[in-house]
Amino acid sequence: MVGKNASNPKREVFLGAASEFYDEMTRFAQRLVQTPSMPGEEREIADIVAEAMRSLGYDDVWRDPAGNIIGLLRGTNSGPTVQFNAHLDHVSPGDHALWSRPPYGGVIENDILYGRGASDVKGAFASQVFLVPVLKHAGLRPAGDVYVTGVVLEEVGGFGSEYLAKEMPTTYAVLAEATNNQICRGHRGRALMKITFTGLSTHASAPERGRNPHFAAARFLLAIQDLPMVAHPTFGGSSVAPTLIATDQTSGNVTPGTVSLYLDWRNVPTESVDDICSRLEPILRAAEADVPGVTGTLEAVGRPVQSYTGLSATMPPTRGFETEADEPALLSAQDCLQHVLGRRVDVGTWTFATDGGHLAHHGITTIGFAPGEERFAHTIHDQVDLGKMREALVGNAALALALTALDPAEIPG
């Protein structure tokens, strides 16, 4: 039973080793929050992470062409490999005056670290970076290689993880995205769909001379309002929300030549972008037919990105993924965490999208475990509980051993 055996030697070994690094980990997390690292501007924080990994005794540390920072703890044999994956970038803090504490202040009050990126995901990343010195201090080595990776451009499509998954695939990955120290095993994807209607612009005093695309756009929106969504046993189903609308005009007395609608489509893993297009195409054509002289186009919008190292790409829609509930690695991770943390660890899913879809797309079995909480991510209340960070450090060190299949008998008692 979880928590019944308080004298379990493995638990005591992990807790004892981790406690030696709690203060240093906190200072490191604080420095990460104090370092602005907007997408494409991660060079400074990347340098800080690389320097820290070297000082903490990683077996190797390097920067790949995309700008990702990778630290290695070599395993004792050819066991499975695992990467602990966190992103270096964060979303904009917006108006600093709206924050109760400076977004880059790294303020600590009542065992809480505040600031932009604290929950998403700098506090979690600190608890990953320090798993290596914890294992070394405890005299433990994983059976397979363990990589701790700080990746770029997650907030704008996941270029860093996509590059890493292609160039350095591992057997498993543990994401630092917020789980409140539970486990997450997947999420829906996100496709930004752009629908453009083109008509004929004219002076607004004589609308009959033109072909106003607004009317086709209106018909299209009304048609998708009650569009049945694809159901899914884990994620409930897909969803679609119209978000932006734009025209080619800035004058209020001219009917537009084009109207573009943007749909935020959250697709379940079984629904591809081609499937989405197939759903929308007949609605688009019906709207065209209802407004003579207006034509429509449909596309999934890619996101152009460029890393601080100069590499550029157009990112595809964010991929959804699901690690099956009976996946042995997931069950092993849950059992490991319950054992070492001495409490129940639940398995769920994220409501938002992560880099996990890119990793899973390349065959990497992916889960999430992190101290951050979803409710604080991307808000002016961004924060992480230092007690949960300390617990996450213990959990990450244990996961590094469990996921590389180290024989439990090798753990000293």
Buried (B, 14 or more C-beta within 10 A) or exposed (E): EEEEEEEBEBBEBBBEBBBEBBEBBBEBBBBBBBBBBBBBEBBEBBEBBBEBBEEBEBBEBEBBEBBBBBBBBEBBEEBBBBBBBBBBBBBEBEEEEEBEBBBBBBBBEEEBBBBBBBBBBBBBBBBBBBBBBBBBBBEBBBBBBBBBBBBBBBBBBBBBBBBBBEEBBBBBBBBBBBBBBBBBBBBBBBBBBBBBBBBBBBEBEEEEEBBBBBBBBBBBBEBBEEEEBBEBEBBEBBBBEBEEEEBBBEEEEBBBBBBBBBBBBBBBBEBBBEBBBEBBEEBBEBBBEBBEEBBBEBEBEEBEBBBBBEBEBEBBBBBBBBBEEEBEBBEBBBEBBBBBBBEEBEBBBBEBBBBBBBBBBBEBBBBBBBBBBBEBBBBBEBBBBBEBBBBBBBBBBBBBBBBBBBEEEEBEE
